[in-house]
Amino acid sequence: VHMRRLRAKIPPPYNNMLKTIRNVGYMFSPEK
């Protein structure tokens, strides 16, 4: 799955919560 496509499917307030972590992968970090 390409993260660009996944971010495009997620509504705007949530699509910036997907963080890229080098040498690890991806993390969903909900910000309060």
Secondary structure, 3 states (H helix, E strand, C coil): CCHHHHHHHCCHHHHCCEEEECCCEEEECCCC
